[in-house]
Amino acid sequence: MFKVTHRCNKLKTCVIGSAYPPEIFSFIKDTKLRNSFEKLAIETEEDLQQLAQVLQDFNVEVIRPTMSKDFEDFKIDNGYIAPPIPARDYMAMIDDRLYYPGLPNVNHAWMEFKNKHNLADKDKKQLVNNSEWLEFQKQDKYIFDKKVNFYKDIFTLALQQGNEVIASPIDYMNSSFITVLGDKMIVGTQNYHDNQQNIKNTFQKMFPNKEIYIASSQGHSDGCFCPVSEELVISAYDVVDYETTFPKAEVIAVPAEITLVDDKFTNQMAKAEHKWFLEGMEHNKDLVDMVDYYFNDWVGNVNETAFMVNLLMLDEKNVLCCTDNKQVRDAMKRHGVELHVTPFRHQWFWDTGIHCLTQDLDRD
């Protein structure tokens, strides 16, 4: 039976996401443009395979999502659904139960809808019976179900191991939001307006034997902080007080990797509303337009992401990341932990670090 009781226990079995094969871009008639996306697919899969090799070198069993060979299965109205790269977005192994969100993230759907229609948050209350908003949610559910379907074989494997697999009504029931540290559980928030006491009450009822803490992450908490141990926390922000959750910890705040002020991505990312970067985009408006039209569902908002906190614990003494930082490396060394780096060249496009690329299924 698979089990994860603490994120720092020795990793034994791990899911790594998968990219589409380059042939999925064969419909693009412009050769140069098609080559750019084919290169994205090839290099992404190369890096995922390299990540798998690193984990195997640490005696970790690696499992990959399985995909249909018929590209028609991935089509949506204007393009293709995002490939199953961020495995952690779709499940959480908590003790011996594997949870996955049974519903799409309503907050995410609303953000997409309101931006498309230039609405404000206060307008949401007026759209309860709005046909266009209801149809948008229906389509969002259709796409979400296809994304979850990528992981059906992993859910089946867990069932075969004797685990219970639970479709949760909580739409952010995944380990990008949830950090399990033995009897302690830290749950992130989706936005500033979340009722933190209600979240705490919900999770306390679900997990009565755990001490529940709420982190005001306003999005994936694994993009905000990483507890390497009770004595060391790597944080994306220097203003967060960890006194309640980690009273004994040294907190290392990492600098923003994209400042949008006098850095190498400023001009390039301005073409993509500062959300993503792909080599060549700064000279190719057609490439940017194609992502906006066909693959907008694939990209995140990379200017909000701190990859240096997106760390995968291999065990108590070894940590894996896709980027490096001397301050973090030195801090880990003081605490007897070694930082290992395996590159993910297109992190700026996929808005995904090593922790998001993976999902731990079994730890000692």
C-alpha angles and dihedrals in degrees: 000000000000117000138176115184099154131021092223098054117108110288113235107163126024139175118223121194125244135227128218116259114257091249090076088077094057090109091070105098097193103088097206092047092046091050090056092057093041089054089050091054095044096047093044092054091044090056092046090052090049089051089051090053092051091052092047089052085060089052094255119149108230125211124189129199115255120231134197115255089221108089090199087075090067099047122117130174097290109015135325134318116256114276118249096266102130098056092172092066091071108046149021127201105211113181103313099335125091112212128190130179107263091196133045119256105272091195090057092047091051092050090053093046097046093047090050092051098033093241133155126232091253089063092066093080090059094054101063093115098023108134095214092051091046091050090048090054090048091054090045089054090050091053092043092054090052090052093049089049090067088071099045092108090053091051089049091050090053090051089051089053089057097258124138112239113206129194100212124210086218104098095209096047096138136106094253083077101028127068117190117201105170107277091359123082125185117198123194126218127239098219145352094269097056115126099238095192091055090050091050092049092049094051093041089057091049094045107029093167094058132079106236123213126180121219117200093225097143088211137007107358091207086069090056107044144356123203103213086179139330086277100048131046125178109209134189090211132052094204098062116109111219094177093114099045100032108018094168098043131118105223119213114194113204121212122248111272092209115038098167085219117100095331130126094258099051100095096033096050093045085074090059097042088260091289105112145001132213124174110261096022092108089067100035121065090176090063092053092046091050092053090048092051106033106020107027089122090060100063131069131193103283097180087072095051128099105194092187091072093047093093130161114212110220090182137320092293104037131060130182126211139160095229138040137230126180094213091053093043092051092047091051090049090055088055095046095254127129123216116217120193127206114174126239102191097192099046087121091061100039094038087222134128131192095277092052092046091059141052122199112225100173135022133168 
